[in-house]
Amino acid sequence: MRAGANFPKALLFRERVDFRKWIRGLVALIEHEYRFSPFEDCLFIFISRDRRAIKALYWDKCGFALWTKRLERERFPMPRSDDDVLELTPNQIELFLSGFDIFRSKPHEILSLERYT
């Protein structure tokens, strides 16, 4: 995935998404429910119901790219807001994707795992 700072903006969708949705389903949400163009130079970030995982979708010149990240112990932050979609700056994107709670200025715990369980 391109580094988060390479995107001029990211849209973080506050509504929890069914993670069985794949590219086509997420593009449909972006276009029809939220009225954005999925082809703009933007990172579209969706969060799972339990907030342990995100899916990031973007148009990459000739096709869509979908990236997933799952946290092993903590949850992705979601601030209280009346807005359905939050716009993040390039710096906020980078911090959010690296496991930093940009809404409370608090990093996630760094894990040193020996094996995956």
ZASEVO-479047 format. One record per residue: x negated, y negated, z negated of N, C-alpha, C, CB in turn; residue in three letters. Coordinates in steps of 0.001 Angstrom, whole numbers, plus 500000, padded with zeros to 6 digits. Each point is the difference from the previous one (the first is absolute). Glycine has a CB too. Layout:
N
XYZXYZXYZXYZAla;...
//
This chain:
117
499160501184500000500840498816500000499125498766500000501825501229498792Met;498627497756501892499279498735499949500011499484498569500613499475502401Arg;498345499850497217499974499408498660501158499030499858497491500252499872Ala;503080499672498940501160499156499760499788498548500379500597501531498195Gly;498180497981501649499721498599500302500099499708501496498519499914497996Ala;501486501105502848500113499793501441501419499677500438498096501544500294Asn;502861498620498848501378499655500317500275498593499494500721502428499884Phe;499895496729500941500300498648499530501048499991498889499428499153502269Pro;501397501890497702500981500095498923500458501448499867500753497613500396Lys;499874502637498485500632501298499777501368499728499400497763501199499664Ala;503170499658500671501328499918499409500200501224499123500908498678501972Leu;499340501080496757500227501061499022501502500088499777497728499640498872Leu;502850501484501502501444500195499862500293500517498599500251500470502482Phe;500577498797496792500278500331498596500922501205499845499692497601499458Arg;501183502612501491500927501122499906499243501316500181501884498554500873Glu;498373502391498249499318501290500076500417500720501269499894500146497488Arg;499156500541503146500231500659501276499899501512499829499096497994501231Val;501768502718499473499938501454500058498730500365500769502560500249499911Asp;496493500402499450498715500265500622500022501125501015498984499186497943Phe;502185501373502316500119500934501124500072499240501313501169501657498524Arg;499069497023501389500011499177501219498602499947500576501923498618499135Lys;498011501475502175498741499950500709499965498703500814499851502552500098Trp;499326497321500872499840498746500743501322499497500562497678500688500569Ile;503038500169500127501245499570500651501013499455498987499608501716501789Arg;500535498949497073500944499550498976499591498687499359500551502363499577Gly;498150497462500200499519498752499404500119498833500975498430501320498573Leu;501294498937502706500164498951501017501468499578500082498033500918501309Val;502873500046498608501434499679500018500371499105498818500473502187501153Ala;498992498101497665500254499138498833499483498583500235499861502009498505Leu;498924497895502006499387498689500242500843499188500977497722500974499566Ile;502689499663501532500732499284501055501454499716499647498497501074501629Glu;502203499929497922501453499879499871500471499531498628500161501780501677His;499163498660497274500454499608498668499369498685499543500315502413499454Glu;498400497411500845499296498813499517499788498934501071498886501466498366Tyr;501357498862502906499949499043501117498603499414500257502362499458499478Arg;496609501383500412498645499607500354499606500739501269499394499559497571Phe;499634499911503143499441500713501145498886500917499506500581498089501575Ser;499514503213498668498941500905499541498703499861500796501780501566499283Pro;498246497615501798498833499840500862499135498796499625501308501074501805Phe;499115498149497196499182498852499614498767500472499234502054498532499912Glu;496944500610500007498748500343499324500213499909498490498622499148501966Asp;501962501911497503500432500005498610499914501426499477501532498008500375Cys;498169502124498359500009501286499325501323500106499245497444500052499788Leu;503344500967500524501292500211499347499808501070498928501304499352502109Phe;498933500287496633499733500909498886501315500420499350497752498914499607Ile;502424502405500290501183500589499373499550500773498766501225500159502233Phe;499629499870496762499636500639498745500959501152499712499050497826499131Ile;500431503242500271500825501173499700500896499727498795498216501510500942Ser;502745499355498874500952499824498888499310499965498631501721501159501388Arg;497258499688498422499322500039498703498819499015499916500689502398499809Asp;499083496834501271498954498985500086498595500578499883501610498389499047Arg;498237502900501183498669500621499975499349499997501377500745501436498103Arg;500024498280502940499460500046501360500516498836500828499843502488499848Ala;499339497152501144500416499000500975499751500550501395499494498106498394Ile;501262501376502560499744500236501408499789498635500628501387502157500065Lys;497558497733500712499685498753500689500064500267501497498528499182498083Ala;502271500036502617500221500176501432499550498747500733501939501561499570Leu;497404498618501571499637498854500826499883500415501456498802498962498061Tyr;501366500068502823499844500194501434498529499798500318502384499221500510Trp;496996501755500145498570499956500293499760500035501507499514501137497811Asp;500882497807502868499779499740501425500724500950500951497825499112499331Lys;502150502177500420500622500943500937500883501022499289498044499702501513Cys;502182500124497210500842500922499255500040499616498532499461501816501628Gly;501459498820497655500127499732498572499021500868499220502423499383500302Phe;497076500062498610499152500738499074500712500025498650497854499330501235Ala;502108501802498122500642500164498690498964500539499030502280500418501051Leu;497606498921497815499011500333498992500731500205498685498177498687501194Trp;501415502309498035500637500289498710498945500018498904501816501336501140Thr;498550498126497708499131500080498828500858500394498809498398498249500930Lys;501097502695498286500699500444498794499073499840498812501405501634501320Arg;499105497761497620499235499848498765500185501258499150500262497464500064Leu;498686502973499305500055501232499217500565499795498600498062500804501300Glu;501682498040498090500455499815498620500879498779499787497945501126499314Arg;501842497837501439500738498759499768501038499793501088498005499006498853Glu;502678499867501088501028499661500980499648498672500663501756501254498671Arg;498694498590502563499820498719500667500907498976499337499393501134502185Phe;500129497645497645500803498969499348501112499498500921497999499332498643Pro;503067500251500746501078499363500752500587498916499102500516502129501346Met;499263496620499008500480498915499142501512499849500097497805498832500277Pro;502751500571498710501422499654500062500143498818500948500438500846497626Arg;500527499261503268500202498934500975501378500164500616497517499852500480Ser;503044499042499960501277500060500709499786500286501487500990498397498332Asp;497767501504502125499688500223501405499883501496500299498818497781500080Asp;501725502638501066499892501391500424498617500325500538502425499983500512Asp;496898498983499997498691500171500622499059498939499449501036500971502106Val;497779499454497486498988499067499504498876499903501019500576500546497595Leu;498999498241502715498889499806500925498710499896499207501503498842501669Glu;497498501943498738498705500006499336498954499354500888500628502074498745Leu;498447497224500637498876499393500712498952501080500282500427497742498891Thr;498613501987502001498938500986500253499266500432498729499735499001502257Pro;499978500068496852499319500349498751500884500893499128498723497833500101Asn;502556501850499789500919500818499212500154501399500590501209497922499318Gln;498793502173502016500101501309500656498830500880499580501203498965501964Ile;497601500485498140498781500743499663500036500487498550498721498634501680Glu;501651500491497411500069500367498585501089501042499740499164497715499404Leu;502012502081501166501123500922499808499636501406500479501614498085500269Phe;497797502019500918499646501307500558498867500677499236500743499175502218Leu;498423500042497110498904500598499235500405500339498567498406498720501415Ser;502875501114498255500478500415498689499982498925498946499222502200500584Gly;500907496569499815499996498887499058501408499448499895497593499445500543Phe;502892500374498247501333499422499795499901498497500223500654501826498340Asp;499670497749502875499857498584500356501014499114499284499131500711502216Ile;501885499890497203501037499216499342499674499743498530501664500964501588Phe;497426499842497838499588499807498606498485499868499854502008501288499294Arg;497279498666501829498532499907500000499364501096499137500193497519500359Ser;500209503717499924499508501138499219499625501142500943501445499327498024Lys;497302501173501888499615501115500878500563501329499513497917498765500585Pro;502197502187500345500367501366499627498791500676499368501715500132501870His;498542500904497363498935500796499399499189500676501108501395500384497909Glu;497293499573501980499133500689500963499875501448499555498709497864500551Ile;501544503065500351499961501420499670498739500645500548502499500067499997Leu;496909500816499206498865500824500443500434501446499844498239498249499329Ser;502364502271501714500556501352499948498992501014500496502291499076500330Leu;497724502107499054499135501099500411500655500830501099499005500057497702Glu;502319500078502217500733500786500996501437499517500034498500502009499649Arg;502174498303501430501398499590500161500891501071499399499465498691502101Tyr;501501500904497064500914500983499402501391499818500492498595500091498009Thr;
//
